[in-house]
């Protein structure tokens, strides 16, 4: 999975705030691998998510880690343009959505471009036709048989029309500020932090206010009477 939000008209911190962060609560900077080490992406415990944020080519961007989060219309309020790119290697397909002024304008799934959404669902139809993906009726596909190439061109339509670009290093090794956008501040942060310190466990990041799922799991196994009080190390 890869999930990226873009916004034009606000800076990176404002993008994080509109996605749910507390202003001024940035931690980091961190790489992609360091952010993954926070352990926020798990089905155990409360839902939580963080974003690594930056700015490039006139757009602020936020790379999401953890629980799925759709804040496109909130991000785009007050005249801001926003794009949500949600990559899925299987099905449902990767989707790209464009919003402006608090409303979804248009969007489609890559490889399923004849199914389009938004109040101006055909806004990019001429571009999709020019790329050979769709016929002018918007409901039938053109002569492009290579499915992978069709998906690549479908994404390129968004990139070219809106002037979007993002260096690969931003997704991997660039050290970017990190904000918690979901699940923070945890109600039991102080309690679990105290237990972690007494147990010799790594302490959760105080700026983020999140309790990693693995740490929460170990805390509950060690303190919940239902599991006994012998603890768990695995």
N, C-alpha and C positions, 0 to 999 in steps of 0.2 A: 504494500500500500504506500502511496505517496499523496499527501494532501497539502496543497498550497493555496493560500488566499493572497490576492493582490488588491491594492487600492491606489487610485490616483486622485490627489487632492488633499491628502493627509500624510503625516509622517509616520514612521514605523511604530513609535510608541502609541500614537493615537489608534493605529490599526490594532495593536495588541489590546488596548483598552476597549475598543468596540467589540472585540472578540471575547471579552470577559475578564481581562487583567485588571489589577489594581495599579493606578498610575504611580510611577516612581518605584515600583516593586520589581525591577529587573534584577535577575541574577546572571551569573556568567561573566564574560562571554564563554560560550561553549561550542565545540564542534558537534556534528551529528552523532558521533560515537559517544561523546561525553554526555549528550542529552539522553541518549538511549540508556546509559548507565544509571540515570535517575530512577529507572524502573517504573515510570508512570503508565506505560502501555501494558495493561494486564486486565484480564477479566476478573481478577480477585479484588475484593474490596470496593470502595466507592469509585465511581467514574472520575477520572482525572485526565487532564491534558495540559501540555505546555506548547508554546510556540517559540521558535528562533526567528528573530525579525531583522530586517535590513531594508536597504533601498537600492534600486538599480534602474537606470534608464527612465527616470521619471515616475516610477511606481514603487510604493512600499510593498514589501512582501512578508509573509509569515508562513513558515514551514511548521506544520502541526505534528506533534508527537503525542500518542495516547488515544483517548476516546474520540470517535468521530464527532465533528462539530460543524454545523452549518449555520453561519451567522452572516450570510451574504447580504441580506436586505438590511440588517443592522449596520454592517460596515458601510453600505452605500448611501446611508441617509444624508440629507442636507447637501445634495448635489454631487456627492462623491461617486466616482466610477469604481466598480469592484468586479473582480473575476474570481471564481472558485474552480480550481483544477483538482479533481479527485481521481487519482489513478487506481485502477483495478485491473489486474492482469487477466482476470477470468470474466465472470458475468454476475451481476450487471456490468456494463462496460465502463471504461473511463469516461467521465463526464466533464464538460466545460460549460460554465454558466457565467453570464454577464449581467450585471445589475447597475442601475443608476438611480439616484435620488430615492432610495428606499424600496425600489420595485425591480423584480427580475425582468430584464428586457428580452433576453433570448438565451438559448442553450441547447445542447444536444449531446448524445453519447457518441464517442468515436467508434465508427463502424455501424452506427445506427442513426445516421444523420437525417433520414427521412422522418424520424420522430423528434420533433422540436418543441420547445416550451417557450413561454414568456409572452408578454403583451405585444412584442414585435417578433414573433417566432420566425419570420422570414427575413429578418434584417440581414443575415449573412448568406441568404440563399444565392444571390448572384455570385458571390465568392465561391460557394460550394459547387455551383455549376461551372464556373471558370476553371476550377481545379479538376473537373472531370469526375467529381464524386456523385453529383445528382444531375438529373435532367431538369429542364426548366419547370416542369410541373411540380417539382419538389417532393414527389411521392415515389419516384422510381430512380434507380441507380444508373449512373452513366456506364461507360464501357471499361472502367477500371476494375480489373479482376483481382489484383493483388491486395488482399485484405490488410496486410501490414502497411503497405504503401498508402492505402486509403485512410487508415487511421493517422498516419503521419501527416498526410495532407490536410485532414480534417482539423488537426491541432494547429498546423501552419496557418490555416485561415484565421483563427483567433489571434495568433501571434502577429501576423502581418497587419490585420485590420486595426488592432489596438496598440501596436507598437510594443508588444510584450517580449521580454527576453530575461533569462536568468542564467548566470554562469553555473556550470555544474559544481564548481567549488562551493557555491553557496549552500548546496544540498549536502555537502560532505565535510570538507576540511575547514571552511571559513569559521572563525570563532565569532559568534553573534550573540547579542543579548538574548536572554531567555526569560519569558514571562509565564506564570501559571494562568491559564484561562478557564480552568474548570477544576472543581474539587478543592479550592483553596480560598480562605485559610481553613485547614482541617480543624474541626472542633476539638479533637483529642491530640492535637499536635504536641502540646507541652508534655502531656502525660506519656505519650509514646517516645518523645525525645528523651525524657528522663530515664525511661526504662532502657532505651538503647545505650545511653551513656553508662548506666550502671552495669549493663551486660557486655560492654566492650564492643558494641555494634557501631558501624558508621552512622553519624548523626544526619538526619534529613536537613536539606537546605532551608535555613530559616527565612531567607528572603522570599523563597517560593511559597512556603507555608504548606507544602504537600507532604503527605506520608507515602513513601513508595509502597507499592502493593506487597512486595516481598517482605518488607519490614513489618507492615501491618499484620500480615499472615503469621509471622514468627511471634509477634507480640501477643496475638490472640491465642495461639497455641500454648504459649507460656503462661498466660494469665487467666484464661477462661476455665472455670471449674469443670465445664463439660469435657475438656480434654485433659484434665488433671493439671498439676502445676509443675510438671517435670521439664517442660520446655521442649523445643524442637530445634535442631540445628540444620536439617536438610532443607 
